[in-house]
Amino acid sequence: MEEKLQEDSLDARLREEAPYIDDAGFTSRVVQKLPARHVRRSYRAFILIGITLVACLAAFRLSGGTSFFVEGVTYVTMMPAMVMWVCVGAAAVLLMAGSLAAAYSRARGRSR
């Protein structure tokens, strides 16, 4: 960690002390002629959603179809209110933990 700080301060000092060399606008002309950045379109999200839907449909068919669904809905509706609140609270905590992990990961990636 100390080594990185030393390198950063050295780099900053070298940049400050570097004299400006006039290039008669050469750099700006070159930058203007560069092609625009190519925007990559990723189909990863669509592929993952498609695979997830196929997996859900396969699980639905393999588990007995609608009878499994009806039994699950019946079980949830007959569940005591306290148990349902505990399940809702657990789901909320898991969702918040996942959101915090994603935000931390994203913020950490930007700071590098």
N, CA, C and O atoms as CSV, one atom per row, in Angstrom:
chain,resi,resn,atom,element,x,y,z
A,1,MET,N,N,0.826,-1.191,0.000
A,1,MET,CA,C,0.000,0.000,0.000
A,1,MET,C,C,0.870,1.255,0.000
A,1,MET,O,O,0.622,2.197,-0.753
A,2,GLU,N,N,1.885,1.254,0.848
A,2,GLU,CA,C,2.808,2.385,0.932
A,2,GLU,C,C,3.527,2.588,-0.402
A,2,GLU,O,O,3.771,3.717,-0.828
A,3,GLU,N,N,3.857,1.475,-1.047
A,3,GLU,CA,C,4.558,1.529,-2.330
A,3,GLU,C,C,3.689,2.205,-3.392
A,3,GLU,O,O,4.184,2.997,-4.193
A,4,LYS,N,N,2.392,1.887,-3.394
A,4,LYS,CA,C,1.480,2.475,-4.373
A,4,LYS,C,C,1.349,3.979,-4.156
A,4,LYS,O,O,1.328,4.747,-5.118
A,5,LEU,N,N,1.262,4.402,-2.895
A,5,LEU,CA,C,1.184,5.829,-2.604
A,5,LEU,C,C,2.444,6.551,-3.060
A,5,LEU,O,O,2.380,7.669,-3.571
A,6,GLN,N,N,3.582,5.907,-2.872
A,6,GLN,CA,C,4.846,6.493,-3.299
A,6,GLN,C,C,4.869,6.652,-4.820
A,6,GLN,O,O,5.297,7.681,-5.342
A,7,GLU,N,N,4.398,5.609,-5.525
A,7,GLU,CA,C,4.367,5.675,-6.986
A,7,GLU,C,C,3.422,6.767,-7.462
A,7,GLU,O,O,3.733,7.485,-8.412
A,8,ASP,N,N,2.249,6.901,-6.798
A,8,ASP,CA,C,1.293,7.927,-7.188
A,8,ASP,C,C,1.857,9.326,-6.982
A,8,ASP,O,O,1.690,10.195,-7.837
A,9,SER,N,N,2.522,9.548,-5.858
A,9,SER,CA,C,3.084,10.879,-5.612
A,9,SER,C,C,4.225,11.177,-6.585
A,9,SER,O,O,4.373,12.310,-7.043
A,10,LEU,N,N,5.028,10.165,-6.899
A,10,LEU,CA,C,6.111,10.338,-7.864
A,10,LEU,C,C,5.543,10.644,-9.248
A,10,LEU,O,O,6.042,11.520,-9.954
A,11,ASP,N,N,4.498,9.916,-9.625
A,11,ASP,CA,C,3.861,10.138,-10.923
A,11,ASP,C,C,3.279,11.546,-10.998
A,11,ASP,O,O,3.425,12.223,-12.016
A,12,ALA,N,N,2.626,11.987,-9.936
A,12,ALA,CA,C,2.055,13.336,-9.916
A,12,ALA,C,C,3.148,14.392,-10.018
A,12,ALA,O,O,2.988,15.380,-10.735
A,13,ARG,N,N,4.241,14.197,-9.318
A,13,ARG,CA,C,5.342,15.164,-9.356
A,13,ARG,C,C,5.951,15.242,-10.760
A,13,ARG,O,O,6.242,16.331,-11.255
A,14,LEU,N,N,6.142,14.079,-11.400
A,14,LEU,CA,C,6.707,14.075,-12.751
A,14,LEU,C,C,5.775,14.767,-13.746
A,14,LEU,O,O,6.235,15.467,-14.648
A,15,ARG,N,N,4.478,14.572,-13.583
A,15,ARG,CA,C,3.524,15.231,-14.484
A,15,ARG,C,C,3.544,16.747,-14.296
A,15,ARG,O,O,3.451,17.499,-15.266
A,16,GLU,N,N,3.665,17.189,-13.052
A,16,GLU,CA,C,3.697,18.625,-12.781
A,16,GLU,C,C,4.947,19.276,-13.364
A,16,GLU,O,O,4.888,20.405,-13.852
A,17,GLU,N,N,6.060,18.582,-13.317
A,17,GLU,CA,C,7.324,19.161,-13.746
A,17,GLU,C,C,7.586,19.009,-15.239
A,17,GLU,O,O,8.548,19.578,-15.753
A,18,ALA,N,N,6.754,18.258,-15.940
A,18,ALA,CA,C,6.980,18.045,-17.372
A,18,ALA,C,C,6.670,19.333,-18.132
A,18,ALA,O,O,5.571,19.872,-18.003
A,19,PRO,N,N,7.610,19.829,-18.914
A,19,PRO,CA,C,7.355,21.053,-19.678
A,19,PRO,C,C,6.409,20.765,-20.845
A,19,PRO,O,O,6.416,19.673,-21.414
A,20,TYR,N,N,5.595,21.767,-21.190
A,20,TYR,CA,C,4.672,21.620,-22.309
A,20,TYR,C,C,5.446,21.825,-23.606
A,20,TYR,O,O,6.190,22.795,-23.755
A,21,ILE,N,N,5.258,20.904,-24.534
A,21,ILE,CA,C,5.922,21.004,-25.833
A,21,ILE,C,C,4.854,21.367,-26.854
A,21,ILE,O,O,3.917,20.604,-27.089
A,22,ASP,N,N,5.008,22.538,-27.455
A,22,ASP,CA,C,4.026,22.994,-28.434
A,22,ASP,C,C,4.140,22.158,-29.701
A,22,ASP,O,O,5.215,22.040,-30.288
A,23,ASP,N,N,3.014,21.579,-30.113
A,23,ASP,CA,C,3.019,20.740,-31.313
A,23,ASP,C,C,2.192,21.349,-32.439
A,23,ASP,O,O,1.842,20.658,-33.397
A,24,ALA,N,N,1.879,22.633,-32.330
A,24,ALA,CA,C,1.146,23.375,-33.358
A,24,ALA,C,C,-0.208,22.732,-33.668
A,24,ALA,O,O,-0.638,22.717,-34.822
A,25,GLY,N,N,-0.876,22.204,-32.647
A,25,GLY,CA,C,-2.211,21.633,-32.831
A,25,GLY,C,C,-2.238,20.219,-33.373
A,25,GLY,O,O,-3.307,19.705,-33.700
A,26,PHE,N,N,-1.074,19.574,-33.475
A,26,PHE,CA,C,-1.012,18.218,-34.034
A,26,PHE,C,C,-1.849,17.237,-33.209
A,26,PHE,O,O,-2.611,16.447,-33.766
A,27,THR,N,N,-1.708,17.289,-31.903
A,27,THR,CA,C,-2.427,16.349,-31.035
A,27,THR,C,C,-3.932,16.495,-31.201
A,27,THR,O,O,-4.639,15.494,-31.318
A,28,SER,N,N,-4.433,17.727,-31.214
A,28,SER,CA,C,-5.884,17.925,-31.346
A,28,SER,C,C,-6.389,17.461,-32.707
A,28,SER,O,O,-7.495,16.928,-32.797
A,29,ARG,N,N,-5.609,17.649,-33.762
A,29,ARG,CA,C,-6.032,17.173,-35.092
A,29,ARG,C,C,-6.098,15.648,-35.132
A,29,ARG,O,O,-7.029,15.075,-35.698
A,30,VAL,N,N,-5.109,14.999,-34.529
A,30,VAL,CA,C,-5.102,13.530,-34.509
A,30,VAL,C,C,-6.300,13.009,-33.723
A,30,VAL,O,O,-6.960,12.062,-34.152
A,31,VAL,N,N,-6.581,13.616,-32.583
A,31,VAL,CA,C,-7.704,13.168,-31.755
A,31,VAL,C,C,-9.025,13.371,-32.492
A,31,VAL,O,O,-9.924,12.538,-32.376
A,32,GLN,N,N,-9.158,14.457,-33.243
A,32,GLN,CA,C,-10.393,14.703,-33.991
A,32,GLN,C,C,-10.589,13.689,-35.109
A,32,GLN,O,O,-11.728,13.359,-35.440
A,33,LYS,N,N,-9.515,13.190,-35.693
A,33,LYS,CA,C,-9.630,12.235,-36.796
A,33,LYS,C,C,-9.802,10.792,-36.334
A,33,LYS,O,O,-10.063,9.908,-37.151
A,34,LEU,N,N,-9.659,10.546,-35.038
A,34,LEU,CA,C,-9.850,9.182,-34.536
A,34,LEU,C,C,-11.303,8.755,-34.731
A,34,LEU,O,O,-12.211,9.573,-34.579
A,35,PRO,N,N,-11.530,7.496,-35.063
A,35,PRO,CA,C,-12.920,7.039,-35.218
A,35,PRO,C,C,-13.636,7.025,-33.870
A,35,PRO,O,O,-13.012,6.911,-32.815
A,36,ALA,N,N,-14.958,7.144,-33.935
A,36,ALA,CA,C,-15.757,7.121,-32.707
A,36,ALA,C,C,-15.651,5.754,-32.042
A,36,ALA,O,O,-15.426,4.739,-32.702
A,37,ARG,N,N,-15.815,5.749,-30.745
A,37,ARG,CA,C,-15.754,4.479,-30.018
A,37,ARG,C,C,-16.877,3.566,-30.472
A,37,ARG,O,O,-18.021,3.985,-30.647
A,38,HIS,N,N,-16.518,2.318,-30.654
A,38,HIS,CA,C,-17.500,1.316,-31.057
A,38,HIS,C,C,-18.241,0.825,-29.819
A,38,HIS,O,O,-17.628,0.354,-28.861
A,39,VAL,N,N,-19.556,0.940,-29.849
A,39,VAL,CA,C,-20.364,0.486,-28.720
A,39,VAL,C,C,-20.658,-0.993,-28.911
A,39,VAL,O,O,-21.290,-1.401,-29.885
A,40,ARG,N,N,-20.182,-1.789,-27.951
A,40,ARG,CA,C,-20.424,-3.231,-28.022
A,40,ARG,C,C,-21.803,-3.534,-27.494
A,40,ARG,O,O,-22.166,-3.107,-26.398
A,41,ARG,N,N,-22.565,-4.264,-28.263
A,41,ARG,CA,C,-23.875,-4.694,-27.788
A,41,ARG,C,C,-23.740,-6.117,-27.297
A,41,ARG,O,O,-23.352,-7.024,-28.034
A,42,SER,N,N,-24.061,-6.280,-26.069
A,42,SER,CA,C,-23.936,-7.597,-25.470
A,42,SER,C,C,-25.311,-8.240,-25.389
A,42,SER,O,O,-26.267,-7.641,-24.897
A,43,TYR,N,N,-25.390,-9.446,-25.872
A,43,TYR,CA,C,-26.642,-10.193,-25.811
A,43,TYR,C,C,-26.646,-11.129,-24.610
A,43,TYR,O,O,-27.474,-12.036,-24.524
A,44,ARG,N,N,-25.732,-10.908,-23.699
A,44,ARG,CA,C,-25.599,-11.787,-22.541
A,44,ARG,C,C,-26.878,-11.809,-21.702
A,44,ARG,O,O,-27.320,-12.876,-21.276
A,45,ALA,N,N,-27.470,-10.644,-21.463
A,45,ALA,CA,C,-28.683,-10.581,-20.643
A,45,ALA,C,C,-29.819,-11.357,-21.298
A,45,ALA,O,O,-30.547,-12.084,-20.621
A,46,PHE,N,N,-29.974,-11.206,-22.611
A,46,PHE,CA,C,-31.050,-11.921,-23.304
A,46,PHE,C,C,-30.826,-13.432,-23.257
A,46,PHE,O,O,-31.775,-14.198,-23.090
A,47,ILE,N,N,-29.590,-13.850,-23.402
A,47,ILE,CA,C,-29.274,-15.283,-23.355
A,47,ILE,C,C,-29.563,-15.834,-21.958
A,47,ILE,O,O,-30.160,-16.902,-21.821
A,48,LEU,N,N,-29.140,-15.106,-20.922
A,48,LEU,CA,C,-29.376,-15.572,-19.559
A,48,LEU,C,C,-30.861,-15.628,-19.222
A,48,LEU,O,O,-31.310,-16.570,-18.570
A,49,ILE,N,N,-31.624,-14.637,-19.656
A,49,ILE,CA,C,-33.069,-14.650,-19.408
A,49,ILE,C,C,-33.721,-15.805,-20.152
A,49,ILE,O,O,-34.597,-16.479,-19.609
A,50,GLY,N,N,-33.303,-16.038,-21.391
A,50,GLY,CA,C,-33.856,-17.160,-22.158
A,50,GLY,C,C,-33.562,-18.503,-21.512
A,50,GLY,O,O,-34.446,-19.353,-21.402
A,51,ILE,N,N,-32.321,-18.694,-21.084
A,51,ILE,CA,C,-31.951,-19.955,-20.424
A,51,ILE,C,C,-32.731,-20.117,-19.124
A,51,ILE,O,O,-33.161,-21.222,-18.792
A,52,THR,N,N,-32.915,-19.028,-18.389
A,52,THR,CA,C,-33.676,-19.090,-17.140
A,52,THR,C,C,-35.119,-19.483,-17.398
A,52,THR,O,O,-35.677,-20.306,-16.673
A,53,LEU,N,N,-35.732,-18.901,-18.428
A,53,LEU,CA,C,-37.117,-19.252,-18.761
A,53,LEU,C,C,-37.240,-20.711,-19.170
A,53,LEU,O,O,-38.177,-21.394,-18.756
A,54,VAL,N,N,-36.309,-21.193,-19.971
A,54,VAL,CA,C,-36.335,-22.602,-20.387
A,54,VAL,C,C,-36.177,-23.512,-19.170
A,54,VAL,O,O,-36.866,-24.525,-19.060
A,55,ALA,N,N,-35.278,-23.157,-18.261
A,55,ALA,CA,C,-35.084,-23.964,-17.053
A,55,ALA,C,C,-36.332,-23.959,-16.177
A,55,ALA,O,O,-36.697,-24.987,-15.608
A,56,CYS,N,N,-36.988,-22.803,-16.067
A,56,CYS,CA,C,-38.225,-22.731,-15.281
A,56,CYS,C,C,-39.320,-23.588,-15.898
A,56,CYS,O,O,-40.031,-24.299,-15.188
A,57,LEU,N,N,-39.455,-23.525,-17.209
A,57,LEU,CA,C,-40.471,-24.349,-17.879
A,57,LEU,C,C,-40.165,-25.833,-17.724
A,57,LEU,O,O,-41.075,-26.635,-17.510
A,58,ALA,N,N,-38.901,-26.203,-17.830
A,58,ALA,CA,C,-38.529,-27.614,-17.656
A,58,ALA,C,C,-38.820,-28.069,-16.228
A,58,ALA,O,O,-39.341,-29.166,-16.026
A,59,ALA,N,N,-38.494,-27.249,-15.244
A,59,ALA,CA,C,-38.776,-27.603,-13.850
A,59,ALA,C,C,-40.275,-27.702,-13.610
A,59,ALA,O,O,-40.730,-28.576,-12.872
A,60,PHE,N,N,-41.033,-26.824,-14.220
A,60,PHE,CA,C,-42.495,-26.839,-14.092
A,60,PHE,C,C,-43.070,-28.136,-14.649
A,60,PHE,O,O,-43.920,-28.768,-14.022
A,61,ARG,N,N,-42.602,-28.526,-15.829
A,61,ARG,CA,C,-43.114,-29.758,-16.455
A,61,ARG,C,C,-42.665,-31.001,-15.694
A,61,ARG,O,O,-43.452,-31.929,-15.503
A,62,LEU,N,N,-41.409,-31.026,-15.259
A,62,LEU,CA,C,-40.886,-32.202,-14.566
A,62,LEU,C,C,-41.455,-32.369,-13.158
A,62,LEU,O,O,-41.461,-33.477,-12.621
A,63,SER,N,N,-41.929,-31.288,-12.560
A,63,SER,CA,C,-42.446,-31.371,-11.193
A,63,SER,C,C,-43.928,-31.703,-11.137
A,63,SER,O,O,-44.496,-31.761,-10.046
A,64,GLY,N,N,-44.554,-31.917,-12.243
A,64,GLY,CA,C,-45.962,-32.293,-12.231
A,64,GLY,C,C,-46.871,-31.216,-12.785
A,64,GLY,O,O,-48.093,-31.363,-12.750
A,65,GLY,N,N,-46.318,-30.169,-13.279
A,65,GLY,CA,C,-47.123,-29.128,-13.921
A,65,GLY,C,C,-47.959,-28.341,-12.930
A,65,GLY,O,O,-47.474,-27.921,-11.880
A,66,THR,N,N,-49.225,-28.146,-13.280
A,66,THR,CA,C,-50.094,-27.269,-12.493
A,66,THR,C,C,-50.439,-27.835,-11.131
A,66,THR,O,O,-50.702,-27.071,-10.203
A,67,SER,N,N,-50.446,-29.162,-10.981
A,67,SER,CA,C,-50.796,-29.722,-9.671
A,67,SER,C,C,-49.777,-29.296,-8.614
A,67,SER,O,O,-50.149,-29.005,-7.477
A,68,PHE,N,N,-48.513,-29.259,-8.977
A,68,PHE,CA,C,-47.475,-28.807,-8.047
A,68,PHE,C,C,-47.685,-27.338,-7.696
A,68,PHE,O,O,-47.527,-26.943,-6.541
A,69,PHE,N,N,-48.040,-26.535,-8.688
A,69,PHE,CA,C,-48.273,-25.110,-8.487
A,69,PHE,C,C,-49.469,-24.889,-7.565
A,69,PHE,O,O,-49.409,-24.068,-6.650
A,70,VAL,N,N,-50.549,-25.620,-7.807
A,70,VAL,CA,C,-51.756,-25.480,-6.989
A,70,VAL,C,C,-51.472,-25.892,-5.545
A,70,VAL,O,O,-51.926,-25.231,-4.611
A,71,GLU,N,N,-50.731,-26.970,-5.362
A,71,GLU,CA,C,-50.379,-27.403,-4.004
A,71,GLU,C,C,-49.516,-26.356,-3.301
A,71,GLU,O,O,-49.696,-26.099,-2.110
A,72,GLY,N,N,-48.585,-25.756,-4.030
A,72,GLY,CA,C,-47.736,-24.720,-3.447
A,72,GLY,C,C,-48.523,-23.496,-3.037
A,72,GLY,O,O,-48.309,-22.954,-1.953
A,73,VAL,N,N,-49.439,-23.050,-3.894
A,73,VAL,CA,C,-50.274,-21.889,-3.574
A,73,VAL,C,C,-51.151,-22.195,-2.367
A,73,VAL,O,O,-51.315,-21.352,-1.485
A,74,THR,N,N,-51.714,-23.396,-2.326
A,74,THR,CA,C,-52.548,-23.798,-1.188
A,74,THR,C,C,-51.732,-23.797,0.098
A,74,THR,O,O,-52.209,-23.336,1.135
A,75,TYR,N,N,-50.518,-24.305,0.039
A,75,TYR,CA,C,-49.652,-24.346,1.217
A,75,TYR,C,C,-49.345,-22.934,1.710
A,75,TYR,O,O,-49.376,-22.674,2.913
A,76,VAL,N,N,-49.050,-22.030,0.788
A,76,VAL,CA,C,-48.715,-20.660,1.177
A,76,VAL,C,C,-49.927,-19.949,1.766
A,76,VAL,O,O,-49.791,-19.207,2.739
A,77,THR,N,N,-51.113,-20.165,1.193
A,77,THR,CA,C,-52.303,-19.489,1.722
A,77,THR,C,C,-52.709,-20.026,3.089
A,77,THR,O,O,-53.325,-19.301,3.870
A,78,MET,N,N,-52.382,-21.269,3.394
A,78,MET,CA,C,-52.726,-21.859,4.693
A,78,MET,C,C,-51.634,-21.612,5.742
A,78,MET,O,O,-51.787,-22.014,6.895
A,79,MET,N,N,-50.565,-20.974,5.362
A,79,MET,CA,C,-49.440,-20.724,6.259
A,79,MET,C,C,-49.856,-19.716,7.337
A,79,MET,O,O,-50.570,-18.760,7.036
A,80,PRO,N,N,-49.427,-19.912,8.575
A,80,PRO,CA,C,-49.731,-18.923,9.624
A,80,PRO,C,C,-49.112,-17.563,9.279
A,80,PRO,O,O,-48.071,-17.489,8.625
A,81,ALA,N,N,-49.762,-16.505,9.724
A,81,ALA,CA,C,-49.324,-15.144,9.388
A,81,ALA,C,C,-47.912,-14.869,9.893
A,81,ALA,O,O,-47.129,-14.206,9.212
A,82,MET,N,N,-47.585,-15.367,11.065
A,82,MET,CA,C,-46.253,-15.115,11.625
A,82,MET,C,C,-45.160,-15.742,10.762
A,82,MET,O,O,-44.124,-15.121,10.529
A,83,VAL,N,N,-45.381,-16.946,10.296
A,83,VAL,CA,C,-44.406,-17.619,9.439
A,83,VAL,C,C,-44.253,-16.855,8.125
A,83,VAL,O,O,-43.148,-16.720,7.601
A,84,MET,N,N,-45.379,-16.357,7.598
A,84,MET,CA,C,-45.323,-15.600,6.347
A,84,MET,C,C,-44.510,-14.316,6.537
A,84,MET,O,O,-43.722,-13.951,5.664
A,85,TRP,N,N,-44.695,-13.622,7.683
A,85,TRP,CA,C,-43.934,-12.407,7.943
A,85,TRP,C,C,-42.448,-12.702,8.090
A,85,TRP,O,O,-41.610,-11.913,7.655
A,86,VAL,N,N,-42.122,-13.828,8.698
A,86,VAL,CA,C,-40.716,-14.215,8.826
A,86,VAL,C,C,-40.113,-14.466,7.440
A,86,VAL,O,O,-38.985,-14.059,7.165
A,87,CYS,N,N,-40.876,-15.141,6.569
A,87,CYS,CA,C,-40.394,-15.398,5.198
A,87,CYS,C,C,-40.204,-14.093,4.427
A,87,CYS,O,O,-39.219,-13.925,3.708
A,88,VAL,N,N,-41.156,-13.171,4.583
A,88,VAL,CA,C,-41.051,-11.874,3.900
A,88,VAL,C,C,-39.838,-11.104,4.424
A,88,VAL,O,O,-39.103,-10.501,3.641
A,89,GLY,N,N,-39.626,-11.119,5.735
A,89,GLY,CA,C,-38.465,-10.439,6.318
A,89,GLY,C,C,-37.151,-11.034,5.835
A,89,GLY,O,O,-36.208,-10.308,5.520
A,90,ALA,N,N,-37.096,-12.366,5.780
A,90,ALA,CA,C,-35.874,-13.026,5.300
A,90,ALA,C,C,-35.605,-12.671,3.841
A,90,ALA,O,O,-34.462,-12.425,3.455
A,91,ALA,N,N,-36.668,-12.646,3.032
A,91,ALA,CA,C,-36.497,-12.280,1.618
A,91,ALA,C,C,-36.011,-10.834,1.492
A,91,ALA,O,O,-35.161,-10.536,0.653
A,92,ALA,N,N,-36.547,-9.940,2.323
A,92,ALA,CA,C,-36.125,-8.534,2.281
A,92,ALA,C,C,-34.659,-8.388,2.678
A,92,ALA,O,O,-33.917,-7.629,2.054
A,93,VAL,N,N,-34.242,-9.112,3.711
A,93,VAL,CA,C,-32.843,-9.042,4.150
A,93,VAL,C,C,-31.916,-9.568,3.061
A,93,VAL,O,O,-30.874,-8.971,2.792
A,94,LEU,N,N,-32.289,-10.684,2.432
A,94,LEU,CA,C,-31.466,-11.229,1.346
A,94,LEU,C,C,-31.382,-10.259,0.173
A,94,LEU,O,O,-30.315,-10.090,-0.416
A,95,LEU,N,N,-32.493,-9.625,-0.167
A,95,LEU,CA,C,-32.502,-8.664,-1.267
A,95,LEU,C,C,-31.619,-7.459,-0.950
A,95,LEU,O,O,-30.867,-6.996,-1.807
A,96,MET,N,N,-31.708,-6.955,0.273
A,96,MET,CA,C,-30.862,-5.819,0.651
A,96,MET,C,C,-29.385,-6.198,0.669
A,96,MET,O,O,-28.536,-5.412,0.247
A,97,ALA,N,N,-29.077,-7.394,1.153
A,97,ALA,CA,C,-27.678,-7.834,1.180
A,97,ALA,C,C,-27.126,-7.951,-0.237
A,97,ALA,O,O,-25.993,-7.547,-0.501
A,98,GLY,N,N,-27.919,-8.499,-1.142
A,98,GLY,CA,C,-27.484,-8.594,-2.534
A,98,GLY,C,C,-27.292,-7.229,-3.167
A,98,GLY,O,O,-26.334,-7.014,-3.909
A,99,SER,N,N,-28.204,-6.302,-2.875
A,99,SER,CA,C,-28.089,-4.944,-3.416
A,99,SER,C,C,-26.851,-4.237,-2.880
A,99,SER,O,O,-26.135,-3.570,-3.627
A,100,LEU,N,N,-26.603,-4.385,-1.588
A,100,LEU,CA,C,-25.406,-3.767,-1.005
A,100,LEU,C,C,-24.129,-4.361,-1.580
A,100,LEU,O,O,-23.163,-3.642,-1.835
A,101,ALA,N,N,-24.126,-5.671,-1.782
A,101,ALA,CA,C,-22.943,-6.314,-2.365
A,101,ALA,C,C,-22.706,-5.812,-3.783
A,101,ALA,O,O,-21.564,-5.570,-4.174
A,102,ALA,N,N,-23.781,-5.655,-4.557
A,102,ALA,CA,C,-23.642,-5.157,-5.927
A,102,ALA,C,C,-23.152,-3.711,-5.935
A,102,ALA,O,O,-22.288,-3.352,-6.734
A,103,ALA,N,N,-23.701,-2.881,-5.048
A,103,ALA,CA,C,-23.276,-1.480,-4.985
A,103,ALA,C,C,-21.818,-1.372,-4.550
A,103,ALA,O,O,-21.062,-0.571,-5.100
A,104,TYR,N,N,-21.424,-2.174,-3.569
A,104,TYR,CA,C,-20.030,-2.161,-3.104
A,104,TYR,C,C,-19.093,-2.615,-4.213
A,104,TYR,O,O,-18.033,-2.026,-4.422
A,105,SER,N,N,-19.489,-3.663,-4.921
A,105,SER,CA,C,-18.661,-4.177,-6.008
A,105,SER,C,C,-18.513,-3.139,-7.114
A,105,SER,O,O,-17.430,-2.961,-7.672
A,106,ARG,N,N,-19.601,-2.462,-7.422
A,106,ARG,CA,C,-19.557,-1.451,-8.482
A,106,ARG,C,C,-18.706,-0.251,-8.064
A,106,ARG,O,O,-17.918,0.266,-8.856
A,107,ALA,N,N,-18.873,0.182,-6.822
A,107,ALA,CA,C,-18.085,1.321,-6.337
A,107,ALA,C,C,-16.613,0.960,-6.262
A,107,ALA,O,O,-15.757,1.794,-6.557
A,108,ARG,N,N,-16.311,-0.246,-5.880
A,108,ARG,CA,C,-14.921,-0.688,-5.784
A,108,ARG,C,C,-14.282,-0.770,-7.166
A,108,ARG,O,O,-13.099,-0.470,-7.323
A,109,GLY,N,N,-15.062,-1.175,-8.166
A,109,GLY,CA,C,-14.550,-1.262,-9.528
A,109,GLY,C,C,-14.243,0.099,-10.113
A,109,GLY,O,O,-13.317,0.237,-10.912
A,110,ARG,N,N,-15.014,1.115,-9.723
A,110,ARG,CA,C,-14.782,2.467,-10.240
A,110,ARG,C,C,-13.570,3.125,-9.610
A,110,ARG,O,O,-12.923,3.970,-10.229
A,111,SER,N,N,-13.259,2.737,-8.370
A,111,SER,CA,C,-12.158,3.402,-7.672
A,111,SER,C,C,-10.794,2.919,-8.140
A,111,SER,O,O,-9.782,3.534,-7.803
A,112,ARG,N,N,-10.739,1.857,-8.891
A,112,ARG,CA,C,-9.447,1.331,-9.346
A,112,ARG,C,C,-8.950,2.074,-10.536
A,112,ARG,O,O,-7.876,1.766,-11.053
